[in-house]
Structure formats: structure tokens, C-alpha cells
Amino acid sequence: MYQKEKMDIFLKYSPGSPEAVSRGCTCPAAENNFGRGRSKNGVIEASFAADPYCTIHGFEVLFGIKLE
């Protein structure tokens, strides 16, 4: 898969969303409010916890770094 295609998928599916999980996302779904973002003091924010090894949101997609 080309880097542009990977970035398109990265931007289209939020970490932990059902759509991302069905495509292989390994980011914590519950912690990411199932793709809606993390909650701070009861307010949902556009911040996410990502698994560095995730094939959609991980370091390899973002930085081109393959973790072993």
C-alpha cells in the first residue's frame, strides 16, 4: 500500500472507531470513546490514544518507523 493511501485511511478513521477496528486498528477502543475522542472531566476532546504498532495509526504510518 502506498504512503498516501495509508495516510488517507489514517485521516478517515479515528483510532478505536468501529470502522477502524474492522480494518485492523489495534488502538484502545474504549479509551478513545469508540472513535469519538478521549473524555476529560466529562468533555469529549479530539485527542486519541494510539497504539504505536497499529497498522492504521501507528508509528510506521505516521513517521515511517518500523517498530520491532
N, C-alpha and C positions, 0 to 999 in steps of 0.2 A: 504494500500500500504506500502511495506517495505521501510525503510530509504534508502537503496541502490538504489531502483527503483526511489525514489524521487530525489536522487542526480544525477542519470543518466539523468533524464528529465531536471533537473536544468542545467546541463552542456551541454545538447544537444540543447536547445532552448534559444536564447538570450532574455532578457527582452524586451517586446514590439514588438517582431517579429510576423509576421502574424501566424506562426506555433504555437508559444507560446500562443498568444491571442486565437486561435481556441481551445486550450486546457485549457483555463480558466485563463490565465495570466491577471492580473489587473495592471501591471506596465505601466507607461505612454509611449504609442507607439510613438507619435510624438517627445517627448523629447529624446527618445532613438534612433531616426532616424530609426524607424521601425525595430529594431534589429541589426542595423549596428554599434551602439555606439553613444555616445554624440559628439557633434561638439564644438571645442574650437578654436576660431579665424579662422574658416573655415576648420579646420583639424579634421577629424573624428578620435576619440580615442576609444580604447577598454575599455571604462568606461560606466557604466549604472546607471540610476536612478531606484531603485526598490521600489515597494510598500511593506511595511513591512507586510501587510496582504495577499499578493499574495500567492496562493496555490502552485505555482511553484518556485518563487524566494524569498519568504518572510522569516521572522524570524523563523517560525516553521520548515521549511525545513533546513535552514542553522544552526540554533542553538538549535532546539528542544524546542523553547519557544513559547507557545501558547498565542497570544495577545487576550485580551477580549475587 
